[in-house]
Amino acid sequence: MHESWRRSDREGQRDSRTWWVDESLHQRRSARSGPNWATTTASSVLRPMTLPGQSKPSCTVADLDVDYVQSVLRANSANSGLCVASVKRSRLGKGTSAASLALVEVAVTTLDQPLRLVLKVNPPGAANEARVYKELRHLLPVSTPEPVDVRTCSDGSSWLLLSESANATDSMHWTRDHLRGVVCEMAVLHAAFWGGESLDGFEWLSRPDSGDYERVAETLRTQLCRIEALDFHRAIPGVLPPDRIRLIHEVLDEWPEVVAASVAVGYSLVHGDCWFHNVLVVPDGRPVFVDWGDCRIGSPFWELVYFVDLLHVASPRRFRKSIPASAHEIVSWYLDALSTHGILLDPAVVHRTIAANHIVHTLTHWLPRIDSTAIGAGRFRAWKSLMKWPPLASAVASTVAPRGAIRHLEVAFARCERHATALLSGTSAWPPL
């Protein structure tokens, strides 16, 4: 590992470009003691909140009025006479989990600039994120938005009023250093809870079950068999020819062994939905992780694969045409950061586990869409369900035939085949992103 990536605690020096490695976990937790408000004037008024844990019958964006905001800000300010003049809400849309988001601009009489906050209302049954902020956030070694008010409503919905991470660098413009910082921060999160024993008291965090992996493998086998029986390869050549399907079946046969190796390596706390749009890089270079609704105890390598795969050109969430690092470099950064915190792993086991996770991740993303659209014996019709994710929708809209969409499938499964070949032969082949 390059010397500039080694921890510099002993010398008391800090390289601003490598702060995510240089500090110990204890120092990192202490460094987040202050709020991260959008403006300097706001941060001088507000202080770190103490979560009150109030409960209401339900949570809606309409509940955000002047009286509520004023009471919350007074509770988190040294100035008990703080006066809110107005509250302006603008909807930010809905995520895939049906959570409602709104940007909130609060005009305070004593401030020249409005406070900018983000309100997130999670639907009933999705209160996990609120519990992360209430019970787990103070233990996290990574940065999150500063909470202003967090509550769980009696109908199961939850309400999060958070500071806005202002002036974050758009993921379209991330540099190599930005990407390396995010990957290393992911490793720091995993290293802090490696093994999962320190999380025994958090019963609400879901945990993996060996039966889960067996059910996933069996579902994928069933979908492959249906696709094969419908002669999918004749309708759409180059995506899932018979030889490629047989190779994938071989990998699924070895899946229990790979899972056993992954379990032996250990579980950890994982973010659960770590991809570019859920990480904000703020002006001081810190990655800020948002959207903790899927936080759980799980495989850190699955999370790494999830992050890497969503960078790939074949990913439905791909956001840019070029990535400033290869998959091999990203994995190397991750392993180096783990070793910095005392987590030393056998590279052969790691690469084998990551390759298998990549294959299963590709299959779980794409096979259900192919399977659900393979209607009629020997034909491939009804593209609508496959076209719901961009950039496939735009590819179809811009062409007479869905060749753009087919190309995405071809690239995804060709890459899957390369990983499968490497896994079964015992080598480590990392296709370019």
C-alpha positions as CSV (number, residue, x, y, z in Angstrom):
1,M,0.0,0.0,0.0
2,H,1.3,3.4,-0.9
3,E,2.8,5.3,2.0
4,S,0.4,8.3,1.6
5,W,-2.4,5.9,2.5
6,R,-1.0,4.8,5.8
7,R,-2.4,6.1,9.0
8,S,-0.5,9.1,10.3
9,D,-1.9,9.3,13.9
10,R,1.6,8.8,15.5
11,E,3.1,11.8,13.7
12,G,0.0,13.9,14.5
13,Q,-0.2,14.9,10.8
14,R,-3.3,14.8,8.6
15,D,-3.4,14.8,4.8
16,S,-6.7,16.5,3.8
17,R,-6.9,14.2,0.8
18,T,-6.6,11.0,2.9
19,W,-8.5,11.9,6.1
20,W,-10.7,8.9,5.8
21,V,-7.8,6.6,6.6
22,D,-5.6,8.7,8.8
23,E,-7.9,8.9,11.9
24,S,-8.8,6.1,14.3
25,L,-12.4,5.1,14.6
26,H,-12.6,6.7,18.0
27,Q,-11.3,10.0,16.7
28,R,-13.7,9.9,13.8
29,R,-16.7,9.4,16.0
30,S,-15.6,12.3,18.2
31,A,-15.0,14.6,15.2
32,R,-18.7,14.5,14.3
33,S,-19.9,16.1,17.5
34,G,-21.1,19.4,15.9
35,P,-24.0,19.9,13.5
36,N,-23.4,20.1,9.8
37,W,-25.8,23.0,9.0
38,A,-26.1,24.5,5.5
39,T,-24.9,28.0,6.4
40,T,-22.4,29.5,8.8
41,T,-25.1,31.7,10.4
42,A,-27.3,28.7,11.0
43,S,-24.5,26.7,12.7
44,S,-23.8,29.5,15.0
45,V,-27.4,29.4,16.3
46,L,-28.2,25.7,16.5
47,R,-26.6,23.1,18.7
48,P,-26.5,19.3,18.5
49,M,-30.0,18.0,19.0
50,T,-31.2,15.6,21.7
51,L,-33.8,13.3,20.0
52,P,-37.1,13.7,21.8
53,G,-38.7,10.6,20.4
54,Q,-42.2,12.2,20.2
55,S,-45.0,10.1,18.7
56,K,-47.9,11.2,16.5
57,P,-50.8,9.3,14.9
58,S,-49.3,9.8,11.4
59,C,-46.5,11.7,9.6
60,T,-47.2,13.8,6.5
61,V,-45.4,16.7,4.8
62,A,-48.4,18.9,5.6
63,D,-47.5,18.7,9.3
64,L,-44.5,20.8,8.8
65,D,-45.8,24.2,9.9
66,V,-44.3,27.3,11.6
67,D,-45.3,26.2,15.1
68,Y,-43.7,22.8,14.8
69,V,-40.4,24.1,13.2
70,Q,-40.1,26.9,15.8
71,S,-40.5,24.5,18.7
72,V,-37.9,22.1,17.3
73,L,-35.4,24.8,16.6
74,R,-35.9,26.3,20.0
75,A,-35.2,22.9,21.6
76,N,-32.0,22.7,19.7
77,S,-30.8,26.3,20.1
78,A,-29.2,28.2,22.9
79,N,-31.7,31.0,22.1
80,S,-35.1,29.9,23.5
81,G,-36.7,33.0,22.0
82,L,-35.8,32.1,18.4
83,C,-38.6,33.2,16.2
84,V,-39.6,31.5,12.8
85,A,-41.2,34.0,10.4
86,S,-42.1,31.5,7.6
87,V,-41.6,27.9,6.4
88,K,-41.4,27.2,2.7
89,R,-41.6,23.6,1.4
90,S,-40.7,22.4,-2.0
91,R,-41.2,18.7,-2.9
92,L,-38.2,16.8,-4.0
93,G,-40.1,13.7,-5.2
94,K,-40.3,10.1,-4.1
95,G,-37.7,7.4,-3.9
96,T,-38.2,3.8,-4.8
97,S,-39.4,3.1,-1.2
98,A,-42.3,5.6,-1.6
99,A,-40.6,7.9,0.9
100,S,-41.7,11.6,0.5
101,L,-38.9,14.1,0.4
102,A,-39.2,17.9,0.7
103,L,-36.7,20.8,0.9
104,V,-37.5,23.1,3.8
105,E,-36.4,26.7,3.9
106,V,-36.9,28.3,7.3
107,A,-36.9,32.1,7.6
108,V,-35.6,33.0,11.1
109,T,-36.0,36.7,12.1
110,T,-32.4,36.9,13.5
111,L,-30.7,35.3,10.5
112,D,-29.9,36.9,7.2
113,Q,-30.1,33.6,5.3
114,P,-32.8,30.9,5.6
115,L,-32.0,27.6,7.2
116,R,-32.2,24.8,4.6
117,L,-33.4,21.4,5.9
118,V,-34.6,18.2,4.3
119,L,-37.7,16.5,5.5
120,K,-38.1,12.8,4.8
121,V,-41.3,10.9,5.6
122,N,-41.1,7.1,5.4
123,P,-44.3,5.1,4.9
124,P,-45.6,2.6,7.5
125,G,-43.4,-0.4,7.9
126,A,-40.2,1.6,7.0
127,A,-39.2,2.9,10.4
128,N,-35.7,1.4,10.2
129,E,-34.0,4.6,9.2
130,A,-35.5,6.5,12.2
131,R,-34.0,3.9,14.5
132,V,-30.6,4.3,12.9
133,Y,-30.6,8.0,13.7
134,K,-32.0,7.5,17.2
135,E,-30.1,4.5,18.4
136,L,-27.1,3.8,16.1
137,R,-25.9,7.0,14.6
138,H,-23.6,8.0,17.5
139,L,-21.7,4.8,17.0
140,L,-21.2,5.2,13.2
141,P,-17.6,6.1,12.1
142,V,-18.9,7.7,8.9
143,S,-20.8,11.0,8.4
144,T,-24.5,11.2,8.0
145,P,-26.8,14.2,7.7
146,E,-27.3,16.0,11.1
147,P,-30.7,15.2,12.5
148,V,-32.9,18.0,13.7
149,D,-36.0,16.0,14.7
150,V,-36.6,12.2,14.3
151,R,-39.8,10.5,15.4
152,T,-41.7,7.3,14.8
153,C,-45.5,7.6,14.4
154,S,-48.1,5.2,15.8
155,D,-49.1,4.1,12.3
156,G,-45.6,2.8,11.6
157,S,-44.4,5.8,9.5
158,S,-41.4,7.8,10.5
159,W,-40.4,11.4,10.2
160,L,-36.8,12.7,9.7
161,L,-36.0,16.4,9.6
162,L,-32.3,16.6,8.6
163,S,-29.7,19.2,7.8
164,E,-29.1,19.7,4.1
165,S,-25.6,18.7,2.9
166,A,-25.1,21.9,1.0
167,N,-22.9,22.3,-2.0
168,A,-22.2,18.6,-2.4
169,T,-20.2,17.6,-5.5
170,D,-22.6,16.0,-8.0
171,S,-21.7,12.3,-8.6
172,M,-21.4,13.2,-12.3
173,H,-18.3,15.2,-11.4
174,W,-16.6,12.9,-8.9
175,T,-12.9,12.6,-9.4
176,R,-10.7,9.6,-8.7
177,D,-10.0,11.0,-5.1
178,H,-13.8,11.3,-4.5
179,L,-14.3,7.7,-5.5
180,R,-11.4,6.5,-3.4
181,G,-12.7,8.4,-0.4
182,V,-16.2,6.9,-0.7
183,V,-14.8,3.3,-1.0
184,C,-12.5,3.8,1.9
185,E,-15.3,5.2,4.1
186,M,-17.4,2.1,3.2
187,A,-14.5,0.0,4.5
188,V,-14.2,2.0,7.7
189,L,-17.9,1.4,8.4
190,H,-17.5,-2.3,7.9
191,A,-14.3,-2.5,9.9
192,A,-15.9,-0.8,12.9
193,F,-18.5,-3.5,13.3
194,W,-16.6,-6.5,11.7
195,G,-18.0,-9.8,13.0
196,G,-21.2,-8.1,14.2
197,E,-20.8,-9.0,17.9
198,S,-21.0,-5.4,19.0
199,L,-24.5,-5.1,17.4
200,D,-26.1,-7.9,19.5
201,G,-28.2,-5.4,21.4
202,F,-29.8,-4.0,18.3
203,E,-32.4,-6.7,17.7
204,W,-34.3,-4.6,15.1
205,L,-31.4,-4.9,12.7
206,S,-32.1,-7.8,10.3
207,R,-29.6,-10.6,10.1
208,P,-28.7,-13.0,7.3
209,D,-30.0,-16.6,7.4
210,S,-28.4,-19.5,5.6
211,G,-31.8,-20.4,4.2
212,D,-31.9,-17.0,2.4
213,Y,-29.0,-17.9,0.2
214,E,-30.4,-21.3,-0.6
215,R,-33.7,-19.7,-1.6
216,V,-32.0,-17.1,-3.8
217,A,-30.0,-19.8,-5.6
218,E,-33.1,-22.0,-6.1
219,T,-35.1,-19.1,-7.5
220,L,-32.4,-18.2,-10.0
221,R,-32.2,-21.8,-11.1
222,T,-35.9,-21.9,-11.7
223,Q,-35.8,-18.6,-13.7
224,L,-32.9,-19.9,-15.8
225,C,-34.7,-23.1,-16.6
226,R,-37.8,-21.2,-17.7
227,I,-35.8,-18.9,-19.9
228,E,-33.9,-21.8,-21.4
229,A,-37.2,-23.7,-22.1
230,L,-38.6,-20.7,-24.0
231,D,-35.5,-20.6,-26.3
232,F,-34.8,-17.0,-25.2
233,H,-31.4,-17.2,-26.9
234,R,-33.1,-17.7,-30.3
235,A,-35.2,-14.6,-30.0
236,I,-32.4,-12.4,-28.4
237,P,-29.0,-14.0,-29.4
238,G,-25.9,-13.1,-27.5
239,V,-27.4,-12.6,-24.0
240,L,-28.0,-16.1,-22.6
241,P,-26.9,-18.8,-25.0
242,P,-27.0,-22.4,-23.8
243,D,-23.3,-22.5,-22.9
244,R,-23.5,-19.4,-20.8
245,I,-26.6,-20.8,-18.9
246,R,-24.7,-24.0,-18.2
247,L,-21.8,-22.0,-16.8
248,I,-24.1,-20.1,-14.5
249,H,-25.7,-23.3,-13.3
250,E,-22.2,-24.5,-12.4
251,V,-21.6,-21.4,-10.3
252,L,-25.0,-21.8,-8.5
253,D,-24.0,-25.4,-7.7
254,E,-20.9,-24.0,-5.9
255,W,-22.9,-21.2,-4.3
256,P,-23.1,-23.0,-0.8
257,E,-19.3,-23.3,-0.7
258,V,-18.9,-19.6,-1.5
259,V,-21.5,-18.6,1.1
260,A,-19.7,-20.7,3.7
261,A,-16.4,-18.9,2.8
262,S,-18.2,-15.5,3.1
263,V,-19.7,-16.4,6.5
264,A,-16.2,-17.5,7.7
265,V,-14.8,-14.1,6.7
266,G,-17.5,-12.4,8.8
267,Y,-20.5,-10.2,8.7
268,S,-20.7,-6.5,9.6
269,L,-23.0,-3.6,9.6
270,V,-23.9,-2.6,6.1
271,H,-25.6,0.5,4.7
272,G,-27.8,-1.7,2.6
273,D,-28.2,0.7,-0.4
274,C,-24.7,2.1,-1.0
275,W,-24.6,3.6,-4.5
276,F,-23.6,7.0,-5.9
277,H,-26.9,8.8,-5.3
278,N,-26.8,7.8,-1.6
279,V,-23.4,9.3,-0.9
280,L,-22.8,13.1,-1.0
281,V,-19.3,14.5,-1.1
282,V,-19.4,17.9,0.7
283,P,-16.9,20.7,0.1
284,D,-14.5,19.6,2.8
285,G,-14.1,16.2,1.1
286,R,-16.2,14.2,3.5
287,P,-18.5,11.6,2.0
288,V,-21.9,11.9,3.8
289,F,-24.0,8.7,3.6
290,V,-27.8,9.2,3.3
291,D,-30.9,6.9,3.0
292,W,-30.2,4.4,5.8
293,G,-33.6,2.6,5.4
294,D,-31.9,-0.7,4.4
295,C,-29.2,-0.7,7.1
296,R,-28.7,-4.2,8.5
297,I,-26.2,-6.8,9.4
298,G,-24.9,-8.5,6.3
299,S,-22.0,-9.4,4.0
300,P,-19.6,-6.5,3.5
301,F,-18.6,-8.0,0.2
302,W,-22.1,-8.0,-1.1
303,E,-22.2,-4.3,-0.4
304,L,-18.9,-3.7,-2.2
305,V,-20.2,-5.7,-5.2
306,Y,-23.4,-3.7,-5.2
307,F,-21.5,-0.5,-5.3
308,V,-19.1,-1.7,-8.0
309,D,-21.8,-3.2,-10.2
310,L,-23.9,0.0,-10.2
311,L,-20.9,1.8,-11.7
312,H,-20.9,-0.5,-14.7
313,V,-22.2,0.5,-18.1
314,A,-24.7,-2.4,-17.9
315,S,-26.2,-1.2,-14.7
316,P,-29.7,0.3,-14.9
317,R,-28.5,3.0,-12.4
318,R,-25.4,3.9,-14.4
319,F,-25.0,7.7,-14.2
320,R,-21.9,8.5,-16.3
321,K,-20.0,7.1,-19.3
322,S,-16.6,6.8,-17.7
323,I,-15.4,5.8,-14.3
324,P,-12.1,7.1,-12.9
325,A,-11.0,3.7,-11.6
326,S,-11.1,0.0,-12.5
327,A,-13.0,-2.6,-10.5
328,H,-9.6,-4.1,-9.4
329,E,-8.5,-0.7,-8.1
330,I,-11.7,-0.2,-6.2
331,V,-11.4,-3.6,-4.5
332,S,-7.7,-2.9,-3.7
333,W,-8.6,0.4,-2.1
334,Y,-11.3,-1.3,0.0
335,L,-8.9,-4.1,1.2
336,D,-6.1,-1.6,2.0
337,A,-8.5,0.5,4.1
338,L,-9.7,-2.7,5.9
339,S,-6.0,-3.6,6.6
340,T,-5.4,-0.2,8.0
341,H,-8.0,-1.0,10.7
342,G,-6.6,-4.4,11.4
343,I,-8.8,-6.5,9.2
344,L,-6.5,-8.8,7.2
345,L,-8.1,-11.2,4.7
346,D,-6.9,-13.9,2.3
347,P,-7.0,-12.2,-1.1
348,A,-7.9,-15.5,-2.8
349,V,-11.0,-15.9,-0.6
350,V,-12.0,-12.3,-1.1
351,H,-11.7,-12.4,-4.9
352,R,-13.6,-15.7,-5.1
353,T,-16.4,-14.3,-2.8
354,I,-16.6,-11.0,-4.7
355,A,-16.8,-12.8,-8.1
356,A,-19.6,-15.1,-6.9
357,N,-21.5,-12.2,-5.4
358,H,-21.2,-10.3,-8.6
359,I,-22.7,-13.1,-10.6
360,V,-25.6,-13.5,-8.2
361,H,-26.1,-9.8,-8.1
362,T,-26.3,-9.6,-11.9
363,L,-28.7,-12.5,-12.0
364,T,-31.0,-11.1,-9.3
365,H,-31.2,-7.8,-11.1
366,W,-31.8,-9.0,-14.6
367,L,-33.3,-12.5,-14.6
368,P,-36.7,-11.5,-13.1
369,R,-37.1,-8.9,-15.7
370,I,-36.2,-11.3,-18.5
371,D,-38.4,-14.0,-17.0
372,S,-41.4,-11.7,-16.6
373,T,-41.2,-10.6,-20.1
374,A,-40.7,-14.0,-21.8
375,I,-44.3,-14.5,-22.8
376,G,-45.2,-17.3,-25.2
377,A,-43.3,-20.4,-26.3
378,G,-40.1,-19.4,-28.0
379,R,-40.9,-15.7,-28.1
380,F,-39.7,-12.6,-26.2
381,R,-42.4,-10.0,-26.1
382,A,-43.8,-7.4,-23.7
383,W,-40.8,-5.2,-23.2
384,K,-42.6,-2.8,-20.8
385,S,-41.5,-4.3,-17.5
386,L,-37.9,-4.6,-18.7
387,M,-37.9,-0.9,-19.8
388,K,-38.9,0.6,-16.5
389,W,-35.3,1.4,-15.4
390,P,-33.2,4.1,-17.1
391,P,-31.1,4.1,-19.3
392,L,-33.0,1.3,-20.9
393,A,-36.2,3.4,-21.3
394,S,-34.2,6.2,-23.1
395,A,-32.5,3.6,-25.2
396,V,-35.8,2.2,-26.4
397,A,-37.3,5.7,-26.9
398,S,-34.5,6.7,-29.2
399,T,-34.6,3.6,-31.5
400,V,-37.1,1.8,-33.6
401,A,-36.0,-1.6,-32.2
402,P,-34.8,-2.0,-28.6
403,R,-31.3,-2.6,-29.6
404,G,-29.9,-0.3,-26.9
405,A,-31.7,-2.3,-24.3
406,I,-30.4,-5.6,-25.8
407,R,-26.9,-4.2,-25.8
408,H,-27.1,-3.5,-22.0
409,L,-28.2,-7.1,-21.5
410,E,-25.4,-8.5,-23.6
411,V,-22.7,-6.5,-21.7
412,A,-24.1,-7.4,-18.3
413,F,-24.2,-11.2,-19.0
414,A,-20.9,-11.2,-20.9
415,R,-19.3,-9.7,-17.8
416,C,-21.1,-12.2,-15.7
417,E,-19.6,-15.0,-17.8
418,R,-16.1,-13.7,-17.3
419,H,-16.5,-13.7,-13.6
420,A,-18.0,-17.2,-13.7
421,T,-15.1,-18.5,-15.7
422,A,-12.6,-16.8,-13.3
423,L,-14.5,-18.3,-10.3
424,L,-14.6,-21.8,-11.6
425,S,-10.9,-21.7,-12.8
426,G,-9.6,-20.2,-9.6
427,T,-8.3,-17.0,-11.3
428,S,-9.2,-13.4,-10.6
429,A,-10.3,-11.5,-13.8
430,W,-11.6,-8.1,-13.3
431,P,-13.4,-6.7,-16.4
432,P,-13.1,-3.0,-16.9
433,L,-15.9,-0.7,-15.7
